[in-house]
Amino acid sequence: MSTRAISTKQAVNDSQLLSELRAAIENGSLDEGLARSVLILKRVSEHYDWLGIYLVKDDNLVLAAYAGEGETEHVRIPIGQGICGLAAKQAETIIVPDVNKDPRYLMCFPSTRSEIVVPIQGTSGGVIGEIDIDSNRLAAFTRRDQDILEEAAMILGKYLETKRFSPVSSKT
């Protein structure tokens, strides 16, 4: 199969996955929508070993839903701390090819080798959550991962706003 055919097939699959994500969050509670979202997003790639969605509350990231082998001990992360907290503070996607070489990394699982964190922003531009993915492979995340996850984050940002979720800050 040619590179162009593979690229076209991936684009169709990515589009279908994003459509499935939109459909999954149309009805039900916020908790149900986020639980369905992590299951759908985890299917993007076989190298997504753990996937969580954190929401901003009181200047912290609070784990709202996850899919993977276990729950992390990091269910609450201060904004600015670790890779997750830094991505939320900077409102930018961060990819860490080797977590063992990054002093900012907060270890969740000994098997994790790489991580991607994608902020979820509201229409006003503020970070209201994020998608955090761990992989047991070194340098697991590609530009395709970043692109599809950033599109998913836009969908989730609109969803969170329709559910009237807004970050709670102690600095208001």
C-alpha positions as CSV (number, residue, x, y, z in Angstrom):
1,M,0.0,0.0,0.0
2,S,1.4,3.4,-0.9
3,T,2.2,6.1,1.7
4,R,-0.6,8.2,0.2
5,A,-3.2,5.4,0.5
6,I,-2.1,4.8,4.2
7,S,-2.4,8.5,4.9
8,T,-5.9,8.7,3.4
9,K,-7.0,5.6,5.3
10,Q,-5.7,7.1,8.6
11,A,-7.5,10.4,7.9
12,V,-10.8,8.5,7.3
13,N,-10.2,6.4,10.5
14,D,-9.4,9.6,12.5
15,S,-12.5,11.3,11.1
16,Q,-14.6,8.3,12.1
17,L,-13.1,8.2,15.6
18,L,-13.8,12.0,16.1
19,S,-17.4,11.5,14.9
20,E,-17.7,8.6,17.3
21,L,-16.4,10.8,20.1
22,R,-19.0,13.6,19.2
23,A,-21.8,11.0,19.3
24,A,-20.7,9.5,22.5
25,I,-20.8,12.7,24.4
26,E,-24.2,14.0,23.1
27,N,-26.3,12.5,25.8
28,G,-25.9,11.6,29.4
29,S,-24.1,13.2,32.4
30,L,-20.6,14.7,32.4
31,D,-19.2,11.7,34.1
32,E,-20.7,9.3,31.6
33,G,-19.5,11.4,28.6
34,L,-15.9,11.6,29.9
35,A,-15.9,7.8,30.7
36,R,-17.0,7.1,27.1
37,S,-14.4,9.6,25.8
38,V,-11.4,7.9,27.4
39,L,-12.4,4.5,26.1
40,I,-12.8,5.9,22.5
41,L,-9.6,7.9,22.6
42,K,-7.6,4.9,24.0
43,R,-8.4,3.1,20.8
44,V,-6.6,5.6,18.7
45,S,-3.4,3.6,19.0
46,E,-2.2,0.4,20.5
47,H,0.6,2.3,22.2
48,Y,-1.8,4.3,24.5
49,D,-1.3,2.3,27.6
50,W,-3.0,4.7,30.0
51,L,-5.3,7.6,29.1
52,G,-6.8,10.1,31.5
53,I,-8.9,13.3,31.3
54,Y,-8.2,15.8,34.0
55,L,-10.4,18.8,34.8
56,V,-9.2,22.1,36.3
57,K,-10.6,22.7,39.8
58,D,-9.2,25.2,42.4
59,D,-5.8,25.6,40.6
60,N,-5.4,21.9,40.3
61,L,-5.9,19.2,37.7
62,V,-8.3,16.6,39.0
63,L,-8.6,13.2,37.4
64,A,-12.2,12.9,36.0
65,A,-12.0,9.7,33.9
66,Y,-9.3,7.2,32.8
67,A,-8.8,4.0,30.8
68,G,-5.9,1.7,31.5
69,E,-4.7,-1.0,33.8
70,G,-4.9,1.0,37.0
71,E,-5.6,4.3,38.6
72,T,-2.7,6.7,39.1
73,E,-1.8,8.0,42.5
74,H,-1.7,11.5,40.8
75,V,-5.5,12.1,40.9
76,R,-4.8,15.8,41.8
77,I,-1.9,17.8,40.3
78,P,-1.2,21.4,41.0
79,I,-1.2,23.6,37.9
80,G,2.5,24.1,37.0
81,Q,3.7,20.8,38.6
82,G,5.0,17.9,36.5
83,I,4.4,17.6,32.7
84,C,0.6,17.7,33.2
85,G,0.7,20.8,35.3
86,L,3.1,22.5,32.9
87,A,0.9,21.8,29.9
88,A,-2.1,23.3,31.7
89,K,-0.1,26.4,32.7
90,Q,1.4,27.0,29.3
91,A,-1.8,25.9,27.4
92,E,0.4,23.9,25.0
93,T,0.7,20.2,24.1
94,I,3.8,18.6,25.5
95,I,5.4,15.4,24.2
96,V,8.0,13.7,26.3
97,P,9.8,11.0,24.3
98,D,11.6,9.6,27.3
99,V,10.1,10.3,30.7
100,N,13.2,9.0,32.5
101,K,15.2,11.8,31.0
102,D,12.8,14.6,32.0
103,P,13.1,15.8,35.6
104,R,9.6,17.4,35.4
105,Y,7.9,14.0,35.0
106,L,5.8,12.7,37.9
107,M,5.9,8.9,37.8
108,C,2.6,7.2,37.7
109,F,3.6,3.8,36.5
110,P,7.1,2.2,36.4
111,S,6.4,0.9,32.9
112,T,5.8,4.3,31.4
113,R,8.4,5.4,28.9
114,S,6.8,8.4,27.1
115,E,3.9,10.8,27.6
116,I,1.8,13.3,25.7
117,V,-0.4,15.9,27.4
118,V,-2.9,17.9,25.4
119,P,-4.7,20.9,27.1
120,I,-8.5,21.2,26.7
121,Q,-9.4,24.8,26.2
122,G,-12.8,26.5,26.3
123,T,-13.9,28.9,23.6
124,S,-12.5,31.8,25.7
125,G,-9.1,30.2,25.4
126,G,-8.6,29.2,29.1
127,V,-7.5,25.7,29.9
128,I,-10.4,23.8,31.5
129,G,-8.8,20.3,31.4
130,E,-6.4,18.1,29.6
131,I,-5.9,14.7,28.0
132,D,-2.9,12.8,29.5
133,I,-1.6,9.7,27.8
134,D,1.2,7.4,28.9
135,S,2.9,4.8,26.7
136,N,5.2,1.9,27.7
137,R,7.2,2.6,24.5
138,L,10.0,5.1,24.1
139,A,9.2,8.0,21.7
140,A,5.7,6.6,21.1
141,F,3.9,9.8,20.1
142,T,3.9,11.2,16.6
143,R,2.6,14.3,14.9
144,R,-0.5,12.2,14.0
145,D,-1.1,11.5,17.7
146,Q,-0.8,15.2,18.5
147,D,-3.1,16.3,15.6
148,I,-5.9,13.9,16.4
149,L,-5.7,14.5,20.2
150,E,-5.7,18.3,19.7
151,E,-8.9,17.9,17.6
152,A,-10.4,15.7,20.3
153,A,-9.5,18.3,22.9
154,M,-11.4,21.0,20.9
155,I,-14.4,18.7,20.8
156,L,-14.1,18.0,24.5
157,G,-13.7,21.8,25.2
158,K,-17.0,22.5,23.5
159,Y,-18.6,19.6,25.3
160,L,-17.4,20.8,28.7
161,E,-18.8,24.2,28.0
162,T,-22.2,22.8,27.0
163,K,-22.2,20.9,30.3
164,R,-21.6,24.3,31.8
165,F,-18.3,23.1,33.3
166,S,-16.0,25.9,34.0
167,P,-12.8,25.8,36.1
168,V,-13.1,26.8,39.7
169,S,-10.3,29.0,40.8
170,S,-9.5,30.2,44.2
171,K,-8.1,33.4,42.6
172,T,-11.4,34.8,41.5
